[in-house]
Amino acid sequence: MKKTDSMNGGVEFAGSTKTENKIELAAPTVETFVTTDRKIIVVDMDAYFASVEQRDNPDLKGKPVIVCESLGSRGVVSTASYEARKFGVHSAMPLWKARQLCPEGIFLEVRIDVYKIISSQIKNIYLEYTDLVEPVALDEAYLDVTVNKKGISSAIDLAGEIQSRIFFETKLTASAGVSFNMFLAKLASGMHKPSGLTEITKDQVDSLMDNLPIGEFYGVGEVTESKFRNMGVETGADLKKLSFDDLSRLFGKPGRSFYNLVRGIDERVVDPNKLRKSIGKEITLQADTENVEEILDNLATLSTDVEKLLQVEGLYGRTITLKLKYGNFSSITRQQALKEFTDDAVIFFNTAVGLLKKTRAGEWPVRLVGIAVSGFAPLPESEPAVSESPSLSATTNMEVAQITA
Ligand SMILES: [Mg+2]
């Protein structure tokens, strides 16, 4: 999944859970608490889309399988199998580049419907243990098992049991991370892939955070990362030297979260009902244009792309936003609310065409075009709900999103 700078559900203390192990800090105005009595698990399917393809076609086992959102000239890699990753292929990479790196790769188009069915099968396993399941993507979910339906006290035992259940029922492997907050559990889940089972305990937090590259902290996207690097902040140890006030002044609310994360504090709660705010895609044109036809061509492509992104998340939206950036770099947005929820590219396109008439397109040179959809319908219970809601990439603004797993 693409990293973004947006923060969602930041670190607030009001109404938070139990507070123990109060830490005294230099800054007297800031109270921080490390809550270590929660049990959070992140389950992350290993090379999910590619593994499904290898499972369903045994000829593909052991081969570099590269699943793309489309095989057209503008295709992007969704998931590369571990064999393909050895060639340097990774998700969000343009298809042409993947072909260059891995000419013998087997390139396949996503079969979203199949992945969704398996994801809902997996979610049903989670629900046998806890109702506090927050899906992040088709291949990943947070579980709060502090109190669980099976009365299992060890979160690591429980996570191992879930991994076995997933393998038994789907013949797919998952990695799991266990810790006392969402950020650390997520970090743990990525440490020993594939089939990893990793716990981060309170004792490990200090040295782990000190050595963590700044780009790995939750909420640090590319823009924030380069801002930090320009300040000479490369690792968590560097981050720790910045005061709460400095971080707050430099980054606003995310800055306050960075201050806490590096101290092992992340009070976000696993929210089964969390929904993305907006899904969109934008494109910077190769050259500024006053040609409306060219803009319409791009809107058509973007509409199809956004339809696919919504389908991956299983979402239907009702508010369409058109974004233009003119040659002079000024940006405008035009928005329209529809009567019905939809994930239909044709409706997105037609709405965007109407909105385009309320802009200076055709008169002024345009350098960037984007479409975003928001105002999502709540998912019915029967929907494959593992597609609900990324927490890292929930956005209020448009971002260039990719279908990745
Ligand atoms: Mg995965």
Residues whose N, C-alpha, C, O or C-beta is under 5 A from the ligand:
A	BS01	MG	D44 M45 D46 A47 Y48 D139 A405
